[in-house]
Amino acid sequence: MAISQQISNQMEKASWIRRMFTQGMELRRQFGDDQVFDFTLGNPVVEPPPEFKKRLIEVAQDPTPGQHRYMPNVGFEAVRESIAGFVSADQGVEVTADHVIMTTGAASALNVVLKALLDPGDEVVILAPYFVEYLFYVSNHRGDCHIVETDESFGLDLEAIGAALGPRTKAIILNSPNNPTGVIYPAETLERLATMLEDHRQETGHTVYVIADEPYRRLVFDGVTTPPVLSIFADAIFCTSHAKDLSIPGERIGYIVLGPQCEALSELTNACAFTIRVLGFVNAPALMQRTVASLQEASVDVGNYQKLRDLFYDGITAAGYDCVRPQGAFYLFPRSPIADDVAFVQALMKHRVLTVPGSGFGRPGHLRLAYCVSADTIERALPAFLQVRQEMEDQA
Ligand SMILES: Cc1ncc(COP(=O)(O)O)c(C=O)c1O
């Protein structure tokens, strides 16, 4: 075979969302855009907030020479200072520009960090259900994933996490608000995890870094906030992007913040400055860095997502689905009414309703519904959810 066997296997494993996307394109071609109800992709339909475009124009028109040249791999000093100021206030710890690294979105942030941390055979704890790309990112850097299930409500199972820690455990990835469940891990649980990791370090001498992947941090509902990982965990590495909060996933901009108490902080900072380069990112896009620097308080209308969450969650539970009520992000992860989630997704597709089976996120028996769509799409799809549940349960 011309391509690598490993990549071929990974493509097969990762194909769910893309497969559904392709089938959706075919259905759109046949029936028209407004007759297909696509809940597969976390690709927001809302436009970026007006401040974004205003700032982008200002930055593009800045006549100062040298704005589009190479820069330090970690990003512009002034941008990193501005982000350090925001993050210090937001997280309740003093971080400096030295520990901020601008990246090409959260995906790049995670790869930069994992490459800096992992030796072949080092383990990373991943909590299921998970964002499937984590498996590939860890494998990119020759690490091994140790999958740990969350509980029935997708909360952290501290006992299971404790049992997974071993001499090769280098990191754990926490994603809150979570894709695919919308769950936010409460501060008390995170504090108990922090104690557990500290005990592990005392007993074994091994540091386990907490990689907090938080691109949905600002998309929270009902007055709930996402707890500040940089003040909860000593060895925290915060990764984020503006893909979701500013609704600019195509612009590829995000950042890493290394916690001020991180073990081997300066080696880790230098390592990330190196890995961002050798992974081929070199530096995050210059124009976008300068645009988002002053937009750290800005966000899309979170109230709109909360309304969509209410509409979809109320509709789907009224249609007889069992679902944990999400407090953030823009996903629902209901239980599939029949055990075979793939068969259920296929039955929904016959009604031109596109969803992704939980199997694609390491938790079969569920469906993921991305609701970064219009209210109209949700409203018109709800009758099909009811009908297919009844049909499939009758057949079972
Ligand atoms: C949990 C999670 N992490 C990381 C990413 C990647 O984000 P970005 O587009 O900023 O690379 C996504 C994108 O959907 C995500 O859902």
PDBQT file of the ligand as one rigid body, heavy atoms in Angstrom, charges set to zero:
ROOT
HETATM    1  C1  LIG A 401     -12.780  19.332  22.442  1.00  0.00    +0.000 C 
HETATM    2  C2  LIG A 401     -12.107  19.983  21.287  1.00  0.00    +0.000 A 
HETATM    3  N1  LIG A 401     -10.804  20.222  21.359  1.00  0.00    +0.000 NA
HETATM    4  C3  LIG A 401     -10.138  20.796  20.340  1.00  0.00    +0.000 A 
HETATM    5  C4  LIG A 401     -10.786  21.163  19.188  1.00  0.00    +0.000 A 
HETATM    6  C5  LIG A 401      -9.997  21.778  18.073  1.00  0.00    +0.000 C 
HETATM    7  O1  LIG A 401     -10.233  23.142  18.040  1.00  0.00    +0.000 OA
HETATM    8  P1  LIG A 401      -9.506  24.086  16.974  1.00  0.00    +0.000 P 
HETATM    9  O2  LIG A 401     -10.424  24.201  15.804  1.00  0.00    +0.000 OA
HETATM   10  O3  LIG A 401      -9.319  25.366  17.689  1.00  0.00    +0.000 OA
HETATM   11  O4  LIG A 401      -8.218  23.472  16.613  1.00  0.00    +0.000 OA
HETATM   12  C6  LIG A 401     -12.170  20.920  19.061  1.00  0.00    +0.000 A 
HETATM   13  C7  LIG A 401     -12.885  21.270  17.824  1.00  0.00    +0.000 C 
HETATM   14  O5  LIG A 401     -14.014  20.938  17.590  1.00  0.00    +0.000 OA
HETATM   15  C8  LIG A 401     -12.849  20.327  20.144  1.00  0.00    +0.000 A 
HETATM   16  O6  LIG A 401     -14.161  20.069  20.095  1.00  0.00    +0.000 OA
ENDROOT
TORSDOF 0
